[in-house]
Amino acid sequence: MDDVATDGAALLEALLSSLAGEESVYSRWCWSAGADLAHHVHDLAKAAEADWAHEAVRGATGPTTLREIESALRPVTRDTAAGLMVSLSTDSLVFPGHPWRDRAHARRAATKVMSILGPGSEWFSNIDGPWENGRAWNPVTRHTFDGVVAGRGGGFVVSLLQVGED
């Protein structure tokens, strides 16, 4: 592994960690060699579900198989993915209108993540349509609310997930 890839990985880790600063926002990255996007999102969803088990509605169910996760994810443009990344980092799915953190920072971090993954990267989300138009989604967890954006490119797979209960 060369120094450029290692530097990119370290920066990616720092950027994603800064986007996932809230207790209900999770991030993950890995090298893309052999990484399946649905598997990557599934692992992140399971980690969030384990952390948020105390908040889950008793008896709630959600996707449990890779096929279910894969079917929840739809391709989105890089611009849409960047916007979703900012929104998932800064705005609550459950209580909109009360920003958690500086949008300018989140926008810079999301733009840099897009840059690291490169112009040929592919992006997916379970959220249908732009954030500003309201939210409809296909669940990737057993929580009442969740939103994920995931991408692959530049030798990496990344994802950012927010979960919530009201």
Beta strands, then each sheet from edge to edge (+ up, - down):
strand 1: 25-31
strand 2: 74-76
strand 3: 122-125
strand 4: 127-128
strand 5: 136-137
strand 6: 145-153
strand 7: 156-164
sheet 1: 1+ 7- 6+ 3- 2+
sheet 2: 4+ 5-
end
